[in-house]
């Protein structure tokens, strides 16, 4: 017993030294992260615990409370099962509701969790940059999280904050898999991917992007194949029961969600050259198709059964979107290609999810910072090409960014959607800062060498 106590006493100083060493090594980023957390807490105090947009965020909270009482996954209609959203946020809020109730305490607990996730996102951005650049570059890459738009977003109970947190972990773990080949990063990526998938279905293709990158950095193919099979098995453990549940509820195969119809329809009104409503025959090509396709969801009097109203409405939106796209392509396919391929993605790149004024920072000021961010990203990529360093990493980050950007643009160009991709841009800028510093050092060294050579040249 005495020997065991002596071992514990010996361990404590060791742990304390490691902790002090950690604080010393990461002092700068920890100070920045404390500032990131502080501004979120200040905003929480200013806005109030129950501040919301009275839209999707309020629906998510109500969905969580309903899940606590009934075990149902709902959205917007609290008494009707839904597969419009992934179940992650509903389950999380339901667990918090079980502990904190349904009033202000619940909202406050969720807002504090969101503030912590928004802060910890910065840690993984920093760690990702540190793989390839000096410490100060990682610190600078995290500073934009103090921007008013991100502070405001982290005070809304939406999927973006937890998704961005998981997404930043996925990026870090993937980059570390490529560098170290250690198995722990695969498991970290897998867990983060599943949690992200529970928030947003659009992240589903991410393993393809990661696989391409890992092959580019000559990751062992057999090991990658085994890990891919493990990932596939884990995903199926969710997809199969979730699909069965959706089939039972809606009498159709829904592997993830059926919520794409509305944003897809809204996206057909973006860009230019799209057909106006007055030009189209919705009765023949939409309403009659809906009644035929969804006939089993109708009552004898021609009304939709209550539990399927939203499901049918979103299905109608999807059919209407397909009809509008077909007509658009027939009438002016060039404008459609430009709208979906250029205009909508560019609008998202330049946009910012910020619908208020916080800390006296206006939307125009935030958009100016967003444009600067875009320029810095372009410079960082150019530096990687010129210096022939980290080109594979930049390709991976750009592939993930633009791959997801075009997934969103294929439906609806929306500022809220693009914000989930911002960690990639900050990592690119952080790596670019390191490359810029290296280029500057090379230039200084070259000038010094020329002066030295000139000073040592023989006199004539």
C-alpha positions in Angstrom: 0.0 0.0 0.0 2.8 2.4 0.9 4.6 1.5 -2.3 1.5 2.4 -4.3 1.2 5.7 -2.6 4.8 6.5 -3.4 4.2 5.7 -7.0 1.2 8.1 -7.1 3.2 10.8 -5.5 5.9 10.3 -8.1 3.4 10.4 -11.0 1.8 13.7 -9.9 5.0 15.9 -10.4 5.5 14.2 -13.8 1.9 15.1 -14.8 2.3 18.6 -13.4 5.5 19.1 -15.4 3.8 17.8 -18.6 0.9 20.2 -18.0 3.2 23.2 -17.4 5.2 22.2 -20.5 2.0 22.1 -22.5 0.9 25.5 -21.3 4.3 27.0 -22.1 4.5 25.4 -25.6 1.0 26.5 -26.6 0.7 29.7 -24.6 -0.1 31.9 -27.6 -2.9 29.8 -29.0 -4.4 29.2 -25.6 -4.6 33.0 -25.1 -6.3 33.4 -28.5 -8.7 30.5 -27.7 -9.6 32.1 -24.4 -10.4 35.3 -26.3 -12.5 33.3 -28.8 -14.5 31.8 -25.9 -14.8 35.2 -24.1 -16.3 37.0 -27.1 -18.9 34.2 -27.5 -19.8 34.5 -23.8 -20.1 38.2 -24.1 -22.4 37.9 -27.1 -24.4 35.3 -25.2 -24.9 37.8 -22.4 -25.8 40.5 -24.9 -28.2 38.4 -27.0 -29.7 36.4 -24.2 -29.9 32.6 -23.6 -33.1 32.2 -25.6 -32.1 34.3 -28.5 -33.1 32.6 -31.8 -34.1 33.2 -35.4 -37.5 31.6 -34.7 -36.8 29.4 -37.6 -34.8 26.2 -38.0 -32.9 26.8 -34.7 -36.2 26.9 -32.7 -37.5 23.9 -34.6 -34.3 21.9 -33.6 -34.8 22.7 -30.0 -38.5 21.7 -30.1 -37.5 18.6 -32.0 -35.1 17.7 -29.2 -37.7 18.2 -26.5 -40.1 16.1 -28.4 -37.5 13.3 -28.7 -37.0 13.4 -25.0 -40.7 12.8 -24.4 -41.6 10.5 -27.3 -38.4 9.1 -28.8 -39.6 10.5 -32.2 -37.3 12.3 -34.7 -39.4 15.3 -35.8 -38.8 18.6 -37.5 -41.2 21.6 -37.6 -44.3 19.4 -36.8 -43.7 18.0 -33.3 -46.3 15.3 -33.5 -45.2 13.8 -36.9 -42.1 11.7 -37.6 -39.6 13.2 -40.0 -36.6 12.3 -42.1 -36.1 15.9 -43.3 -33.0 16.2 -41.1 -30.3 13.8 -39.8 -31.0 12.8 -36.2 -27.8 13.9 -34.5 -28.9 17.4 -33.3 -32.3 16.1 -32.2 -30.8 13.4 -30.1 -28.2 15.7 -28.6 -30.7 18.3 -27.6 -33.0 15.6 -26.3 -30.3 14.4 -24.0 -29.6 17.9 -22.8 -33.4 18.4 -22.3 -33.5 15.3 -20.1 -30.9 16.9 -17.8 -31.7 20.6 -18.0 -35.5 20.6 -18.7 -37.2 22.7 -21.4 -36.8 26.4 -20.5 -34.0 28.9 -20.1 -31.7 26.3 -18.5 -31.8 24.2 -21.6 -31.1 27.1 -23.9 -28.2 28.3 -21.7 -26.6 24.8 -21.5 -26.8 24.4 -25.3 -25.4 27.9 -25.9 -22.5 27.2 -23.6 -21.8 23.9 -25.4 -22.0 25.7 -28.8 -19.5 28.3 -27.5 -17.1 25.5 -26.4 -17.4 23.7 -29.7 -16.8 27.0 -31.6 -13.7 27.5 -29.5 -12.3 24.0 -29.9 -12.7 24.3 -33.6 -9.8 26.8 -33.4 -7.6 24.2 -31.7 -7.9 21.8 -34.6 -7.4 24.6 -37.2 -4.2 25.5 -35.3 -3.1 21.8 -35.1 -3.7 21.4 -38.8 -1.6 24.4 -39.7 1.2 23.4 -37.3 1.8 20.2 -39.3 3.3 22.3 -42.1 4.0 25.8 -40.8 5.5 27.6 -37.7 3.5 28.0 -34.6 2.7 31.6 -35.2 1.0 30.8 -38.5 -1.4 28.5 -36.7 -2.2 31.2 -34.1 -2.9 33.8 -36.8 -5.1 31.3 -38.7 -7.4 31.0 -35.6 -7.8 34.8 -35.0 -10.6 35.1 -37.6 -12.9 33.0 -35.3 -13.3 36.3 -33.4 -15.1 37.7 -36.3 -18.6 38.9 -35.5 -20.3 36.5 -37.9 -18.7 33.4 -36.3 -19.5 34.7 -32.8 -23.1 35.3 -33.8 -23.4 31.8 -35.5 -22.1 30.1 -32.3 -25.0 31.7 -30.5 -27.6 29.9 -32.7 -28.6 26.3 -32.1 -28.1 25.2 -35.6 -26.1 22.3 -37.1 -23.3 24.5 -38.4 -21.4 24.8 -35.1 -21.2 21.1 -34.2 -20.6 20.2 -37.9 -17.7 22.7 -38.2 -16.2 21.3 -35.0 -16.3 17.7 -36.3 -15.2 18.8 -39.8 -12.1 20.5 -38.4 -11.2 17.3 -36.6 -11.7 15.3 -39.8 -9.4 17.5 -41.7 -6.7 17.4 -39.0 -6.9 13.6 -38.6 -6.8 13.1 -42.4 -3.7 15.2 -42.7 -2.1 13.4 -39.8 -2.9 10.0 -41.4 -1.1 11.1 -44.5 1.9 12.3 -42.5 2.3 9.7 -39.7 0.3 6.7 -40.9 -0.8 6.2 -37.2 -4.0 4.3 -36.7 -5.3 6.6 -33.9 -5.9 9.3 -36.5 -8.0 6.9 -38.6 -10.2 6.2 -35.6 -10.4 9.9 -34.8 -11.4 10.7 -38.4 -14.0 7.9 -38.4 -15.7 9.1 -35.1 -15.7 12.8 -36.3 -17.1 11.7 -39.7 -20.0 9.8 -38.2 -20.8 12.7 -35.8 -20.6 15.2 -38.8 -22.8 12.9 -40.8 -25.4 13.0 -38.0 -25.5 16.7 -38.5 -25.4 17.2 -42.3 -25.9 14.5 -44.9 -23.9 16.5 -47.5 -20.6 15.3 -45.9 -21.3 11.7 -47.0 -18.8 11.8 -49.9 -15.9 13.0 -47.7 -14.2 9.6 -47.5 -13.7 9.7 -51.3 -11.8 13.0 -51.1 -9.7 11.6 -48.2 -8.9 8.4 -50.1 -7.7 10.4 -53.1 -5.4 12.5 -50.9 -4.0 9.5 -49.0 -3.2 7.7 -52.3 -1.5 10.9 -53.5 0.8 10.8 -50.5 1.5 7.1 -51.1 -0.5 5.8 -48.1 -0.4 2.0 -48.0 -3.2 0.8 -50.3 -4.0 -2.4 -48.5 -4.2 -0.6 -45.2 -6.4 2.1 -46.8 -8.7 -0.6 -48.2 -9.0 -2.3 -44.8 -9.8 1.1 -43.2 -12.3 1.8 -45.9 -14.1 -1.5 -45.2 -14.2 -0.7 -41.5 -15.7 2.8 -42.3 -18.2 1.3 -44.7 -19.3 -1.2 -42.0 -19.7 1.5 -39.4 -21.7 3.7 -41.8 -24.0 0.7 -42.6 -24.6 0.2 -38.9 -26.4 3.5 -39.0 -27.8 3.5 -42.6 -29.5 0.2 -42.4 -31.6 0.8 -39.2 -32.2 4.4 -40.2 -33.4 3.4 -43.7 -35.7 0.7 -42.2 -37.1 3.3 -39.8 -37.8 5.7 -42.7 -39.3 2.9 -44.9 -41.7 2.0 -42.1 -42.6 5.6 -41.6 -42.8 6.8 -45.2 -43.2 3.6 -47.2 -40.2 4.6 -49.4 -36.4 4.2 -49.3 -34.7 7.2 -47.6 -31.1 6.3 -46.8 -30.3 9.8 -45.3 -32.9 12.6 -45.7 -35.7 13.7 -48.0 -35.1 17.4 -47.3 -33.3 18.3 -50.5 -36.4 19.2 -52.5 -37.0 22.7 -51.1 -33.4 24.1 -51.4 -33.2 22.4 -54.9 -36.3 24.3 -56.0 -35.1 27.6 -54.5 -31.8 27.1 -56.4 -33.7 27.2 -59.8 -34.5 30.9 -59.1 -30.8 31.8 -58.8 -28.5 33.0 -61.5 -30.0 34.2 -64.8 -32.0 32.9 -67.7 -34.2 30.6 -65.7 -37.9 30.3 -66.8 -40.5 32.4 -65.0 -43.4 30.6 -63.3 -45.8 32.1 -65.8 -44.1 30.3 -68.7 -44.5 26.8 -67.2 -47.4 24.4 -66.9 -47.1 23.3 -63.2 -50.6 21.7 -63.2 -49.6 19.0 -65.8 -45.9 18.6 -65.0 -46.0 18.9 -61.3 -49.4 18.6 -59.6 -50.6 15.6 -61.7 -47.2 13.9 -61.3 -47.3 14.4 -57.5 -50.8 13.0 -57.2 -49.8 9.9 -59.2 -46.4 9.4 -57.5 -47.7 10.0 -53.9 -51.2 8.6 -54.4 -50.9 6.3 -51.4 -50.4 9.3 -49.1 -53.8 10.9 -50.0 -57.1 10.5 -48.3 -60.2 9.6 -50.3 -61.3 13.3 -50.3 -58.1 14.3 -52.1 -56.3 15.8 -49.2 -52.9 14.5 -48.0 -52.8 12.5 -44.8 -51.7 14.6 -41.9 -48.6 12.6 -41.1 -47.3 12.9 -44.7 -48.1 16.6 -45.5 -44.5 17.8 -45.2 -43.1 14.7 -46.9 -45.4 15.2 -49.9 -44.7 19.0 -50.0 -41.0 18.5 -50.1 -41.5 15.8 -52.8 -43.5 18.3 -54.8 -40.7 20.8 -54.5 -38.3 18.2 -55.8 -40.5 17.4 -58.8 -41.1 21.1 -59.5 -37.3 21.7 -59.3 -36.6 18.9 -61.8 -39.3 20.3 -64.2 -37.8 23.8 -64.0 -34.3 22.5 -64.6 -35.4 20.5 -67.6 -37.2 23.5 -69.1 -34.3 25.8 -68.3 -31.9 23.4 -70.1 -34.2 23.3 -73.2 -34.6 27.0 -73.4 -31.2 28.4 -72.5 -28.7 25.7 -71.4 -25.8 28.1 -71.5 -27.2 30.4 -68.8 -28.0 27.3 -66.7 -24.4 26.0 -66.9 -23.0 29.5 -66.0 -25.5 29.9 -63.2 -24.8 26.6 -61.6 -21.1 26.4 -62.5 -20.0 30.0 -61.8 -22.6 32.4 -60.4 -23.9 30.4 -57.6 -20.5 29.0 -56.3 -19.0 32.5 -56.5 -21.9 34.0 -54.6 -21.3 31.4 -51.9 -17.5 32.0 -51.7 -18.1 35.7 -51.2 -21.1 35.4 -48.8 -21.2 35.4 -45.0 -23.8 34.0 -42.6 -24.5 37.1 -40.6 -28.1 38.5 -40.3 -27.6 41.0 -37.6 -25.2 43.7 -36.2 -23.1 42.5 -33.3 -20.4 44.6 -31.6 -21.3 47.4 -34.1 -19.8 45.3 -36.9 -21.9 45.6 -40.1 -22.6 43.0 -42.8 -20.6 45.1 -45.3 -17.6 45.1 -43.0 -17.8 41.3 -42.6 -18.1 40.9 -46.4 -14.9 43.0 -46.9 -13.1 40.6 -44.5 -14.5 37.7 -46.5 -13.2 39.1 -49.7 -9.7 39.6 -48.1 -9.9 36.0 -46.9 -10.5 34.8 -50.5 -7.6 36.8 -51.8 -5.3 35.3 -49.0 -6.4 31.8 -49.9 -5.6 32.4 -53.6 -2.1 33.8 -52.6 -1.5 30.8 -50.4 -2.3 28.3 -53.2 -0.1 30.3 -55.6 2.8 30.1 -53.1 2.4 26.4 -52.8 2.7 26.1 -56.6 5.6 28.4 -56.9 7.6 26.9 -54.0 6.6 23.4 -54.9 5.7 22.6 -51.3 2.5 21.1 -49.8 0.9 20.9 -53.2 -0.8 17.6 -52.4 -2.1 19.0 -49.2 -3.4 22.1 -51.0 -5.0 19.9 -53.6 -6.8 17.9 -51.0 -8.1 21.0 -49.1 -9.3 22.6 -52.4 -10.9 19.3 -53.5 -12.9 19.0 -50.3 -13.8 22.7 -50.4 -14.9 23.0 -54.0 -16.4 19.5 -53.9 -18.7 20.5 -51.1 -19.3 23.9 -52.5 -20.6 22.5 -55.8 -22.8 20.0 -53.9 -24.4 23.0 -52.2 -24.5 25.1 -55.4 -26.3 22.2 -57.1 -29.2 23.0 -54.8 -29.3 26.4 -53.3 -26.6 29.1 -53.0 -27.0 30.1 -49.3 -24.7 31.9 -47.0 -25.5 29.5 -44.1 -24.3 26.5 -46.2 -20.9 27.9 -47.1 -19.9 28.8 -43.6 -19.5 25.2 -42.7 -16.5 25.1 -45.2 -14.6 28.0 -43.6 -12.1 25.9 -41.5 -10.6 24.8 -44.8 -9.9 28.4 -45.8 -8.3 29.2 -42.5 -6.0 26.2 -42.7 -5.0 27.2 -46.3 -4.2 30.7 -45.2 -2.2 29.4 -42.2 -0.1 27.2 -44.4 0.3 30.0 -46.9 1.6 32.3 -44.1 4.4 29.8 -43.5 5.2 29.6 -47.2 5.2 33.3 -47.5 7.6 33.6 -44.6 9.8 31.0 -46.2 9.8 32.9 -49.5 10.7 36.1 -47.7 13.6 34.4 -45.9 14.9 33.0 -49.2 14.7 36.5 -50.7 16.6 38.1 -47.8 19.2 35.3 -48.0 19.6 35.8 -51.7 20.1 39.6 -51.3 22.6 38.9 -48.5 24.5 36.5 -50.6 24.7 39.0 -53.5 26.0 41.7 -51.3 28.6 39.3 -49.8 29.7 38.3 -53.3 29.9 41.9 -54.3 32.0 42.8 -51.3 34.5 39.9 -51.8 35.0 40.6 -55.6 38.6 41.7 -56.5 39.3 45.3 -57.1 40.1 46.3 -60.7 
